[in-house]
Amino acid sequence: MIKDRSRAITRSRWFTPAILVGLGIVIFAVSWLGGQFRGGLISLAITAAVALVFLLLTSRSETVRGLTVGRDERFAQLDLRATAVSGMVVLLAALVAWLVATARGQSGSPYGWLLAIGGLAYLIAFAFFRWRG
């Protein structure tokens, strides 16, 4: 029963837009606390606009529907591959940033931490999925 309700909520066309607006509100609040009221307002406006686009296109676009409510096996595989590619791109960007910072004589610390976390997460996930079968 709870699983059915949770599936109904996440399959609602309102779920992704609500998450985006909620994220926009959090970004706005954090930006405002950090003295960046205008930047937070702009971020909120951008996330709200993306939420509106998702809401309007969910019924018209198979791609948007696949990103939001219409998850089938094909979209699950697309999501898995897209997640892997985006993870590799982020790790590559962190590696390049670490190399550039190190070459300039600066601390590559934030990038090094991201690389270590990403590498460790990969190894743990690989071992887990290997063990799980």
Secondary structure, DSSP 8 states (H G I E B T S, - for coil): -HHHHHHHHHTSTTHHHHHHHHHHHHHHHHHHHTT-HHHHHHHHHHHHHHHHHHHHHTTT-HHHHHHHT---HHHHHHHHHHHHHHHHHHHHHHHHHHHHHHHTTS--HHHHHHHHHHHHHHHHHHHHHHHH-
